[in-house]
Amino acid sequence: HTSYASLGSAVQAGVGRNGMDCVTLKHPSGASVSLYKFGAHITSWKLDTKKEMLFLSENAVYDGATPIRGGIPLVFPQFGGGDLPNHGFARTSHWDIRAVESNILVMELIDNEKTRGMWRNYAFRLLYTIELGAKTLKTTLTVVNRGAEPFEFQALLHTYYGLVDIANVGVVGLKDHAFMNKLTNHSVSQENSKVFRFDGEVDSIYTGSPRSLHLTGTGLAGSGDSVEIEIGATGSTGHDVVVWNPHVAKAKRMGDFGDHEWKSMCCIEPGFVAKRTTLHPNGEWSLYQTLTATGVDK
Ligand code: BG6
């Protein structure tokens, strides 16, 4: 068990909403990243004390059971459908601190009675590595099969970006990728826009491993120009990217989301969700995203 006193100067343990355990990692530049141990859920990434990059709903619920609305929820081992809760149990499990190095924090979730009750008796280890730079945040999710039988899974880094106004942002890098539109029964199309804009409800799974995306425009809350998003996965699985905004009607239907908040967020979620991938005993799979804020100093 890691004691808080041994976490070192760059990492501080704290108490979040409703007394929930939090951890904050600080960079000498003034940048910081904070997470709840509940879900290993990042709720804040700041470039300095004012420049918050992520969206967090004013109606988010902090009861240690409901997933927190905003930040970076972790989706594992399933994305929608199936017998498990929507988006799986990683975001509603209690994670431990596995390791701390100057600018790196590693969180860990090992199968336990609760996960085995929900997901057969699969034995797994999840490692979530959070690496903070002056203008960068890298998050890597690693899945290890530590059992004797193979399992299938899906996973996502469900990143909510904070926006001033969604009308003034675009996503570059999706062009020519096929996408499944969840709003039209998973119909498949090809993206034609060089700069994708949110002009209504959006809920799409882009396939074909988009590696480098740009969130651009004047609508970003925390940074000057854009966020560059670099994505990679190990092995030959490739990856997908979910792009989501609920717009007016779905925002109203969500109990833990303000009616107008759809204007101040969008989700760009790298992961593996179009299919399921199989991990054999001792197998290991990981996926990362590196987020770089640009134009901050203007
Ligand atoms: C997105 C899904 O990843 O997450 C959407 O594609 C979903 O369909 C959204 O509405 C939020 O999901 P949840 O479970 O956090 O309400």
Residues whose N, C-alpha, C, O or C-beta is under 5 A from the ligand:
A	BS01	BG6	N86 H87 D203 V242 W244
